[in-house]
Each structure stands twice: as structure tokens, then as C-alpha cells.
Amino acid sequence: MSLLEIRNLSVRFGADAPPVVDALDLTVEAGEVLAIVGESGSGKSVTMLALMGLVDAPGIVGADVLRFDGSDMLRLTPRQRRRIVGKDLAMVFQDPMTALNPSYTVGFQIEEVLRQHLGLKGRAARQRALALLERVEIPAAASRLDAYPHQLSGGMSQRVAIAMAIAGEPKLLIADEPTTALDVTIQAQIMHLLLDLQRDRGMALILITHDLAVVAETARRVCVMYAGEAVEVGHIPTLFERPAHPYSEALLAAIPEHSRGARRLATLPGIVPGRYDRPHGCLLSPRCPYVQDDCRARRPPLEAKAQSLARCFHPRNQEGLV
């Protein structure tokens, strides 16, 4: 059984509103590194927030299966969910400065996780909090326990957020664009830290990112999302070398290195469809250079192609692989 299994997940904000995540299928195995990529607004973060139970009203989450480590996440009571979220299932959010509570010290916030999920108190909690700060490579860790978030840099704040996330020794860690708000040099350090922790603890890692170079170096599989749908899911490096979906192909072509020597960078014309202007057929059809009549008439399912799962009637790069 997979550690995480998602079948036909949908998220909408209002009973009559179009879905912002639609018919999403996804699995994650124990110890696996899965990357989720796509443009801003493609539903990457909302998918993980739905799993964590953090989609508030008027948000509506539905799924045929939303199971983590054998638990049906849609049927759990709030008390049962609190035993899992923050312990076995944890998340590092995109902006470290807003992920931490400005009214409490770093030590208090880490110790609160330890009290809630591991039952540690007093000196034991304090020592464990210090060990966690040292594990995420914060210099002068003992002095940072009594610091407030505003006294930390962005990189240190993100390290504190990671320390809180791993405090309960999670089986699955979700990192939602964990380096977006950081300097380039700090980004590399944070990514190295996350992967080091993943290997040491044997936990699964879902990495939400725009950086395809990071995906190529770190992930075992990648899920490409577009307009709330998973349009391709496949293994690295096969998907990068021979993408089946035109959107995957366009994302890879947009990497600046691929346009070296050209007058202009490669782009995909048009814009992502909004909530109320979604095309009847394939959601990429208004922008796809390979569109045909059946693409405009019907929505393609996510199904096995020669090298990956892809949501396309006319997949790319199939020659010699069938």
C-alpha cells in the first residue's frame, strides 16, 4: 500500500464554483521524493492544503480516496486529524516569515510541537528543541531558542520552520516552494538540508517548486500540473528527456539554457484559463501548438502512454517507445 493515495480529488471554493483542483490522482511511496511543478495558480499548494485539512470555508474538498498511511483523511474527526497532522504528516510553508508566530520565541514554538505530539515537557523538550535547531544547522543554536522570529533572517526562519516540521519525525514532509523567498545561495543550502534530512530519516518528501533544475537533481518522479489538473506524471529523467504532454514540453523549453543562441526565450502563448473560462475540451487546447479537433471536443483522461501517465490524445515523443 502506498504511503499517500489520492484518487479523484477536487477542491472548489463555493458549491457552484468551478474546481480549482479537478480529478487529481496521485500516489507517494514511503521514502520517495516526488516533485510537483507547474505555473502559479495551477493548484499545487491547494492540493497539499486539502490533504492537510487546511482548506477553510467556503472551500469544499471531495475525493474518492484521500488516504495517508492507512487513514482516510476525509473521515477523521478533528481530534484524530490532530494526531497525524504535524506529526506523521508535516508541511514547510512557502513564506517562513509568516509561518512562524511573531508573538512567541523560537524555542516556545518548537517545544509546543514536542508537547503536542511527543509528550515532551520541561528540560526534555528544551534539549530536544536545541538538538533540532542544531540539526538544521542554525549557528549559535542555544542563543536562538529565546529569539523571536523578527530577530531572524529569512534563511534562519526557514530553518526554524523545518525544525518544527521534523520535530514529530514525520513519515511525509511537504515542502511548498521552501526557497522562494530566499537568496540564491541560501536556496541551495535549504535544498541540501531538506534532502539530507529526507535521506537520514527515510521519510517521503513532496517538493512543490518552479525550479526544474532542482527537480532534475533531487526527485524520483514528477507530477506536472496545469489549471488544476495533473497533466503528466512520470519518472526522472525520462519525463525530462522525452515529455509526453505538450505542456511539459513547453515548461522544459522555457528553461533559459535551452534558448541559448536564440534571439528570444521560448514561451507558451496565451494564458492559463480562469475559473469561469475553462474550455470544454483539453484545458491546454487554446494554447497548444499541436491541437486537433478531438482536443477541443473532449477532456482527455490521465492514462498510460509509452513513458509516463499523460492527459493528452496526441502525446509527444512516442516513437520507438511503444
LUMZA-175922 format. One record per residue: x, y, z of N, C-alpha, C in turn; residue in three letters. Coordinates in steps of 0.001 Angstrom, whole numbers, plus 500000, padded with zeros to 6 digits. Layout:
REM LUMZA-175922
XYZXYZXYZALA
...
//
This chain:
REM LUMZA-175922
500832498808500000500000500000500000500877501257500000MET
500524502238499177501266503488499115501114504271500409SER
502129505053500757502045505909501935500939506933501759LEU
500839507521500572499794508502500261499095508078498984LEU
497776508060499029496985507724497850495867508740497687GLU
495835509388496541494800510377496221494120509939494937ILE
492800509859494976492033509481493795490877510463493606ARG
490839511078492418489738511965492019489526513103493029ASN
490596513748493412490497514882494345489967516115493621LEU
489041516797494257488551518075493741488486519073494889SER
488806520316494588488695521402495553488015522564494854VAL
486958523071495455486269524228494903485935525194496037ARG
485824526463495705485514527475496708484117528014496443PHE
483143527277496992481733527553496766481089526381496062GLY
479857526053496477479188524862495957478990524913494450ALA
478776526111493896478510526224492463479730526713491691ASP
480858526859492364482062527374491702482779526263490958ALA
483457526590489872484271525586489168485420525126490061PRO
485925523928489863487011523427490714488331524124490430PRO
489109524353491481490477524852491305491457523685491268VAL
491036522535491789491737521266491603490681520272491134VAL
490977519533490075489943518711489461490484517340489081ASP
489800516281489561490075514893489150491553514537489297ALA
492140514899490428493579514671490626493828513295491224LEU
494702512531490589495162511235491086496656511340491376ASP
497067510831492540498475510932492912498785509882493972LEU
499970509288493890500436508376494933501870508747495297THR
502221508465496552503589508657497029503959507432497848VAL
505102506853497541505584505698498281506448506139499461GLU
506578505277500460507428505571501611508860505833501152ALA
509454506916501640510832507242501309511049507867499951GLY
509985508127499201510111508658497845510204510182497855GLU
510887510737496860510897512182496626510086512450495363VAL
508949513125495526508067513472494413508051514984494263LEU
508256515483493058508179516913492787506859517225492092ALA
506252518357492439505054518850491767505410520201491166ILE
505252520327489852505638521553489164504461522073488350VAL
504546523351487984503507523993487188503504525480487459GLY
502786526223486617502705527664486788502007528029488095GLU
502195529259488537501455529753489696499958529680489394SER
499188529217490374497754529078490185497325527754489590GLY
498260526817489441497895525529488837497304524543489839SER
497285524895491122496648524034492120497609523216492955GLY
498893523470492841499886522668493560499714522809495079LYS
499728524030495567499642524256497009498269523882497555SER
497209524194496799495849523882497265495671522379497440VAL
496273521594496558496203520136496686496764519673498018THR
497918520193498398498547519782499650497812520349500862MET
497260521556500745496463522114501838495203521275502067LEU
494625520747500983493455519870501118493830518600501868ALA
494988518046501565495458516852502270495662517145503760LEU
496195518303504068496471518678505453495215519090506216MET
494093519269505510492869519722506171492882521212506446GLY
493593521982505621493751523413505849492991524262504840LEU
492047523665504116491185524423503217489944524837503999VAL
489851526116504312488741526623505123487546526979504252ASP
486393527164504908485178527584504215485430528930503530ALA
484867529108502319483888528254501621484501527118500814PRO
485758526757501085486385525678500350485711524340500611GLY
485552523549499551484926522224499631485885521213499017ILE
486242520205499799487174519172499354486417517864499168VAL
486591517248498028485976515949497770486970515020497105GLY
486828513732497342487726512754496722487126511367496850ALA
487439510506495897487076509095496035487969508450497088ASP
489260508811497078490214508304498069491150509449498444VAL
491322509661499739492319510592500260492886509925501510LEU
493855509037501283494337508157502345495825508383502589ARG
496172508558503861497569508691504250497898507644505306PHE
498874506807504999499355505785505928498204504952506490ASP
497250504629505624496122503796506005494946504531506599GLY
495070505849506840493984506632507435493227507397506361SER
491893507325506416491039508074505492490952509508505993ASP
491658510425505326491763511791505810490442512555505748MET
489504512086504930488216512763504825487244512357505919LEU
487511511248506591486585510744507601487097510933509032ARG
488285511486509183488844511666510517488120512764511275LEU
487975512583512576487473513658513422488599514678513620THR
488269515905514040489328516885514296490386516371515272PRO
489986515631516304490946515094517264491863514060516607ARG
491287513189515792492094512184515098493053512836514108GLN
492593513877513426493445514564512458494627515228513152ARG
494406515797514330495495516477515048496584515511515480ARG
496247514240515620497263513244515973498192512939514797ARG
497738513220513586498505512903512378499198514144511817ILE
498426515209511614498966516424511004499880517129511998VAL
501093517375511588502095517968512470503029516935513057GLY
502635515660512987503488514582513476503922513691512316LYS
503039512793511867503380511895510754503329512605509403ASP
502548513657509324502367514426508094502622515890508416LEU
503672516457507855504063517826508190504342518619506924ALA
504326519948507072504471520818505910505357522003506238MET
506238522343505313507048523557505383506442524534504381VAL
505998525688504876505262526618504027506189527555503262PHE
505607528220502276506380528998501318507083530193501942GLN
506400530932502816506965532147503389507310531907504854ASP
508583531769505181508947531463506575508587532575507549PRO
508521533812507072508249534929507970506803534933508452MET
505901534364507673504504534292508104504147532923508681THR
505017531930508497504747530596509034504975530543510539ALA
505808531441511064506107531472512490505254532539513180LEU
504881532274514420504078533218515194504995534298515763ASN
504777535571515416505693536624515864505633536895517358PRO
504609536374518050504422536679519471505153535726520406SER
505715534647519862506355533637520705507786533389520244TYR
508608532979521179510004532693520851510100531426520011THR
511243531302519356511519530110518555511448528855519417VAL
512064528910520593512067527746521481510670527335521889GLY
509829528315522229508459528004522650507699527304521528PHE
507857527779520291507098527217519179507533525792518845GLN
508827525523518930509290524150518692508855523245519837ILE
508970523733521071508580522929522228507087522633522224GLU
506277523538521663504835523285521584504550522061520708GLU
505274521928519599505127520750518749505520519494519518VAL
506608519573520246507092518422521013506116518035522121LEU
505497519035522756504495518734523795503269518062523200ARG
502778518611522084501542518117521495501684516712520920GLN
502807516431520267502921515193519502503808514132520138HIS
504758514535520970505649513556521592505522513525523106LEU
504746514436523679504539514452525123505744514922525913GLY
506685515595525272507877516082525982507575517402526683LEU
508131517560527883507913518792528655509218519208529318LYS
509230520457529775510332520941530596511689520804529939GLY
512652520301530725514026520210530258514157519292529036ARG
513381518199529025513466517263527896513058517944526595ALA
511984518744526652511534519456525465512557520501525040ALA
513128521187526027514125522218525731515356521609525055ARG
515825520499525575517003519849524998516718519334523595GLN
515528518799523405515161518304522084515038519463521094ARG
514482520595521513514371521769520652515755522264520237ALA
516688522262521183518053522671520874518687521711519862LEU
518470520413520055519017519420519122518448519608517719ALA
517177519975517628516562520190516322517156521416515627LEU
517377522490516383517998523672515792519413523363515305LEU
520125522568516081521470522175515654521406521290514414GLU
520370520436514344520247519538513185519977520317511902ARG
519264521419511996519003522223510798520081523291510596VAL
521181523123511320522407523890511089522251525382511359GLU
521528525725512429521455527124512854522656527430513740ILE
523453528433513405524616528753514240524194529326515590PRO
525008529049516612524706529506517978523279529132518350ALA
522940527866518164521557527408518309520988527701519694ALA
521787527561520743521283527769522108520759529187522291ALA
521426530158521693521003531552521846519766531861521017SER
519482531042520012518312531305519159517018530812519785ARG
517094529958520792515878529444521409515020530565521996LEU
515662531610522502514919532712523117514729533892522175ASP
515056533696520889514869534758519902513440534724519356ALA
512965535878518934511660535983518276511869535948516757TYR
510846535554516003511016535425514551511554536686513870PRO
511155537868514354511613539094513682513117539317513868HIS
513728538593514796515156538725515025515985537778514148GLN
515316537007513304515993536033512451515949536479510997LEU
516942536059510239516927536280508791515932535323508136SER
515670535545506832514751534651506128515248533219506107GLY
516561533034505891517117531689505865517009530992507203GLY
517291531733508286517174531137509621515716530827509956MET
514806531713509553513382531461509806512928530193509100SER
513408529983507881513036528765507164513628527534507844GLN
514818527636508372515417526516509101514613526203510368ARG
514130527240511038513287527026512215511990526325511810VAL
511390526771510688510165526135510206510403524668509878ALA
511553524355509310511893522959509010512081522177510300ILE
512736522787511293512918522122512590511570521776513211ALA
510605522697513134509264522425513664508587521306512894MET
508776521291511580508123520278510746508658518881511017ALA
509955518764511302510535517429511512510532517026512977ILE
510029517903513852510069517618515292509320516338515641ALA
508214516082514947507425514887515225507879513669514455GLY
509021513774513765509569512688512941508537512190511926GLU
508161513068510985507095512727510037507495511630509053PRO
506481510929508572506675509956507512506630510617506143LYS
505931511757506066505836512520504822505987513997505142LEU
506949514633504491507164516071504633506826516741503308LEU
505987517767503371505621518551502197506361519877502276ILE
507142520187501263507881521445501206507298522283500077ALA
506567523334500435505861524164499466506746525343499059ASP
507444525194497948508354526224497443509197526796498591GLU
509965525956499264510630526365500509511757527368500320PRO
512143527644499071513276528550498844512882529827498111THR
511578530013497845511136531124497007511539532485497570THR
511428532665498887511667533975499490513120534189499911ALA
514028533312499475515399533344499978516399533712498885LEU
517566534179499320518653534465498387519111533175497704ASP
519740533324496551520137532154495757521078531238496532VAL
522049531806497222522995530967497964522310530232499100THR
521350530904499755520612530266500851519678529191500307ILE
519138529404499104518266528405498493518968527056498382GLN
520200527077497913520948525831497749521171525149499097ALA
521445525934500133521664525368501461520391524715501996GLN
519252525376501808517980524825502302517619523543501558ILE
517819523516500244517517522299499483518431521154499912MET
519702521451500116520634520423500581520194519887501943HIS
519756520791502819519303520385504150518076519475504056LEU
517091519843503249515875519040503130516181517639502618LEU
517019517544501613517351516239501048518191515410502002LEU
519053516073502761519852515384503766518943514796504841ASP
517966515581505282517008515108506286516177513951505727LEU
515762514075504467514954513022503855515709511700503823GLN
516979511748503463517784510526503408518046509963504802ARG
518385510838505746518708510381507097517521509717507776ASP
516330510281507586515141509811508296514312508834507484ARG
514632508679506210513881507758505377512452508188505132GLY
512176509483505277510813509964505087510555510276503621MET
509295510286503246508920510715501907508909512240501874ALA
509172512795500700509226514247500531508463514636499276LEU
507500515548499432506829516163498292507380517573498164ILE
507986517855497038508614519145496798507812519910495751LEU
507189521012496169506472521892495256507437522995494836ILE
507669523129493543508694524063493112508459524516491679THR
509071525670491327509122526132489942510466525801489306HIS
511403525360490101512782525184489645512977523782489082ASP
512951523666487767513073522352487134514471521773487292LEU
515473522632487463516823522130487697516892521392489032ALA
516237521924490046516176521259491351515451519926491231VAL
514371519902490465513606518669490266514486517604489624VAL
515229518000488607516081517045487886517143516440488792ALA
517608517205489768518689516743490633518205515971491848GLU
516941516143492228516511515627493529515394514592493481THR
514461514713492533513237513913492593513373512589491862ALA
512580511625492300512478510345491608511364510402490562ARG
510269511063490921509145511240489998508713512701490027ARG
507975513095488990507470514461488920506017514431488443VAL
505217515301489035503828515499488615503726516916488056CYS
503345517028486790503188518331486148501714518715486213VAL
501420519887486797500034520349486943499781521556486058MET
498554521610485537498130522744484717496654523002484967TYR
496320524207485381494927524630485566494148523676486474ALA
494805523184487522494130522342488496494149520863488197GLY
494751520466487087494810519060486715496255518567486678GLU
496442517293486978497721516649486708497730516255485237ALA
498625516868484450498633516588483016499688515552482639VAL
500699515356483511501676514298483253502344513900484558GLU
502519512603484738503219512061485899504184511001485385VAL
505463511179485713506441510223485217507732510267485996GLY
508639509399485625509916509283486317510958510225485721HIS
511877510604486585513051511380486180514179510378485892ILE
514953510530484819514976511649483859514118511441482615PRO
513365510324482532512634510017481296511691511133480890THR
510928511661481859509952512694481519510643513945480996LEU
511804514289481563512507515478481102513132515263479720PHE
513550514071479450514200513793478158513179513604477046GLU
512021513001477362511012512724476344509617513000476913ARG
509274514270477139507953514582477703506836514156476756PRO
505760513628477331504630513190476512503609514298476318ALA
503439515167477315502406516207477234502997517505476680HIS
502284518187475802502797519451475248503112520501476305PRO
502387520494477415502678521481478455504002521167479139TYR
504266519896479407505571519509479952506677519927478997SER
506452519698477715507425520081476696507674521584476723GLU
506597522374476876506726523829476888507466524312478132ALA
507195523703479290507902524083480513509403523853480363LEU
509770522715479814511184522400479651511838523303478609LEU
511108523636477549511656524516476520511877525925477044ALA
511131526318478099511238527668478655512460527854479540ALA
513175526778479859514413526920480635515398527746479811ILE
515940528834480376516800529739479576517934529041478856PRO
518534528022479472519655527330478826519260526702477498GLU
517988526339477363517538525713476125517386526725474983HIS
517406528010475302517278529043474270518606529735474000SER
519682529127474456520999529737474246521261529907472752ARG
521646531130472376521913531445470974520708531956470216GLY
519515531811470793518299532298470136518079533775470456ALA
517310534465469617517038535887469851516054536091471001ARG
515147535128471187514134535242472247514039533931473006ARG
513649534034474274513389532839475053512128532158474553LEU
512094530840474664510903530085474259509768530365475240ALA
508578530577474726507406530836475563506213530046475043THR
505201529913475894503933529301475509502907530423475412LEU
502393530727474232501470531861474089500171531633474854PRO
499473532741475130498202532648475819498352532642477325GLY
497243532432478026497230532431479484496489531213480010ILE
496737530883481271496037529769481915494554530108482019VAL
493646529195481682492209529503481794491819529789483233PRO
490932530766483399490442531114484715489344530176485170GLY
488794530467486341487761529597486906486516529549486032ARG
486201530644485336484935530712484617485109530731483103TYR
486319530511482600486509530461481150487270529205480734ASP
486988528107481425487670526855481119487092526262479839ARG
487961525871478887487465525312477622486775523980477846PRO
485938523618476894485150522389477016486033521152476929HIS
487010521166476058487874520005475862489118520082476715GLY
490256519760476133491524519828476847491767521259477314CYS
492178521418478560492363522760479105493518523503478443LEU
494439522774477836495562523421477153495226523739475697LEU
494102523288475195493817523380473763493905524799473200SER
493505525874473906493646527210473312495103527641473133PRO
496043526992473817497449527397473767498333526367473076ARG
497823525189472823498653524071472356498960524194470866CYS
500224524114470479500570524201469052500205522947468267PRO
499842521864468955499530520594468285498044520260468358TYR
497192521234468705495779520957468956495092520412467707VAL
494171519455467920493344518895466860491887518958467288GLN
490989518570466405489558518742466672489108518002467918ASP
489597516755468122489145515994469280489640516626470592ASP
490731517367470542491224518041471749490228519104472219CYS
489566519756471269488604520802471610487255520232472008ARG
486999518988471628485668518406471849485556517664473173ALA
486642517008473616486563516164474814487748516414475732ARG
487533516190477026488598516311478009489372514997478069ARG
490662514981477775491403513719477800491620513212479221PRO
491578511904479415491862511337480740493366511215480963PRO
493757511082482220495150510795482548495342509294482405LEU
496119508884481429496273507459481161497691507151480710GLU
498044505872480738499404505446480436499743505682478975ALA
500882506325478761501476506459477442502748505612477429LYS
503565505801476430504750504956476307505711505124477466ALA
505851506366478001506867506606479018506339507236480300GLN
505054507554480356504511508218481541502990508141481512SER
502367508710482540500935508956482511500728510364481986LEU
499874510546481007499682511863480423498227512073480051ALA
497788513327480151496414513708479824496422514349478428ARG
496561513483477413496700514000476046496265512942475044CYS
495477513369474027495071512447472962496188512209471953PHE
497110513163471847498171513077470855499515513348471528HIS
499968512420472354501182512653473136502423512779472267PRO
503410513463472817504672513708472127505660512568472390ARG
506658512473471549507821511611471789507481510142472045ASN
506572509621471248506179508223471422506922507264470485GLN
507631507827469522508274506975468521509339506097469167GLU
509257504813468861510270503885469337510126503462470783GLY
509050503939471462508865503607472876507671502702473114LEU
506845502543472122505619501751472304505978500266472300VAL
//
